[in-house]
Amino acid sequence: MKVIIISSYTLIREGIYSIISKYNHADIMLVAKTVNESISLIKSTKIDIILLHLHEQNKDELLLIRELKECGIKSKFIILDFNKDKKVFVKAIRCGVEGYVLGKSDEMELVYILEQVYKGKKYFDSYFIDSMVKENSIEPERIEQLTTREKEILCEIGKGMSNQQISQKLCITENTVKKHNNHIFDKLNIRDRTQLALYANKCGMFDRDADVS
């Protein structure tokens, strides 16, 4: 596992480096201050995980993450946040990050998150998921209203896949995907795709692949 640690604070960079080195055999290639100064390495080297400490002064770097992903970068991004800002969390999800963890996490949890994201899973701190699901009155039981195909599509939305990507994976037209999306939105009473992705995570959809395939 090749990892880049990015934070404008030396103490945080060194602390995370120490934790990962202690519990994981990751190859930590770079400890940097910004995403921008790491772009050339990210583009030229197969980086598995980019761990970014996000705060008020560098939240615009989320746009760089979106640009890198649109360029086809396969690296996975994990955000470390000490401020519990829901608006920034939603923005990060929309920019395609695979993990979002709060600074309250202990050492073993951070290592666990790295390993899960490295394996292709997503991890968003339950603080955000629980509060946002509660705010929108989303009841997990509603999942049973969905058809098998709708559950499949919900699972892929939870993974951050676009309609085009879903259509290619499931061998159906993009228009069919959109129709299924509309049914899912109506049945779950959700109007925002980000909320839908969070709902899929909340309901453990990624552990139910075998049930919906």
N, C-alpha and C positions, 0 to 999 in steps of 0.2 A: 504494500500500500504506500503510494507516494503522496505526501501531504505538504501543503503550504499553509503556514500560519500567518495571518495578517492582522495587525493591530497597530495603532499609532502610539500605544503605550508599551514601553519596554517591559514593565513588570508583568503585564498580561501576556505578552509574547513569550517571555522566559518561563512564566508559570505554566502555560499550556504546553510548551516544549517539554518541560520537565515531566508533566503528567503523562503525555503520550509516550515519551521515552521510557518511563517507568513501567507502564502497563502494556505497551503495544510495541511490536517490532517494526513499526512504520518507518519508512525512509523519509525523514523530514528534509525536504530539499531546500526550503527557503523560509526564513522568518523575516517578514517585510512589514512596512508601515502602511502601504496602500495597495489596492488592487491594480491601480494604474501602473505602478512601477514593476508589477509582476506580469504584466500582459505578455511581454515577449517570451518569457519562460512558459507561461500557460499555453501559448499558441505553438511553441516549438517542442514541448515535452509532454509526454502522457502523464498528466497529473490526475490522480484519482480523487482526492479531496482537497477543497480549498476552504479553510476555516477562517471566517471573517468576523472580527469583533466589530459590531455595528453600534454607532452612537450618533448623537445629534449632528456632530461636525462632519461625518463621513457617509450619511445615509444616501447621498447622491450616487455613491458607488454601486447601489443596487441597479442603476441604469446600465452600468458597465457589465454587470452580470447578465442582464438581458441581452446586450449587444453581443457578448461572447457566445451565449447560447444560440443566438440567431445566426452566428457565424459557423455553427456546427461543433463548438467545443463540447467534449464529452465529460469534462470534469464536473464533479458534483460539489455543490456549495452548501456549507453549513453556517448559519448565522449564530453568533454568540451575542446575546443582548442582556444588558443589565437594567434596562429601563421599563420593560413591560408595556411598550407602546403598541397598541392594537392596530393603529393606522399603518405604522411601519411594518408590522407583521403581515398585514394584508398585502401591502405593496411588495414585500419580499416574496410572498407566495405567487403573486402575479408575474414577478420577474423570473420565476422558475426555480427557486432554491429548493433543495431536497431535504434540508434540515433546519430547524430553528429551535435553539435551546437557550434557556435563561441562565444568567450568571449564578443563580442559586444552586445549580446542579453540582453534585459532588464528583470526585475524580472518576469513580467507576462508571457513573452514568454517562459522563462525557466520552469515555472510551467505548462504552456500549453503543452510543449513538454513532460514533465514527464507524464502528464495525457494521452496524445495520445499514447505514447509508452506503458504505462500500459494497455491501451485498446487493444493492439495488433497491432497498426499501426507503421509505420516507419516514422522517421523524419530526413531529411538531410538538412542542411542549404542551402538555395537557392544560396548562393555565389558559392558553388562548383558545384551544378547541372547546373546552368545557364552557368557558364564559360566552363564546360566540354562539355555540349551539343553544345555550340557555337563553341568550338574548333574542334569538330568532325562533324560540319555541319549537325546535326541531326534535321530534320524538323518535328515538332509534327504532321503535317498533314499526314505524311506517315503511321500513325497508321491505317488509313482507308483502307490501302492495305491488312491488315491482315484478315484472316478468323476468325470466332467466336472462334474456337478452339485455334488458334494461339494467340488471345487476352487473352484467359484464361491462356495459358502457360506463356505468357509475364507477366501477373499479378503475377503469382506464382514466377517467376524468380525475379521480383521486391521485393517480400517478402523475398528473400534469400533462397528459397527452391532449393534443388538439383534435378537432373533429376530423381533419385530414388524416392524421396519424391513426386514429381509431378506425376509420374506414379502411385503411390499408391493412391494419392488423387483423380486422374481423372479416375482411373481404366483402364489404358492403359499400354502397355508395355513400358519399358524404351527405347527400340529402336525406338518406335513411337515418343516418346518425343524428342529424338535426331533428328529425321527427321523434326519434326515441328520446332525445334530450328534452323536448317539449313535454313529452309524457312524464318523464322523470321530475321535471320542475313542477308540473301540476300535482302529481301524486304526493310529492314531499313538501309542497307549498314553499318552494325555494325559488328565488328569482335571480340569484347571483351565482356564477360558476365557481367563484372562489369558495363561497359558503358550501356549495355542493362538494367540492374537493375535501373540505374540512369534515363534512358529514361522512364521507366515505372513510376517512381516517378514523373518525370517532366510532364508527360501527365495525371497524376491523375488517373492511372489505378485502384487504390484501391477504388476509388469512382464509378467505372464503373462495379463492380462485377455483378450488377443486369442486366447489358446490355449484358454480355458475358456468363451468366450461362444458 
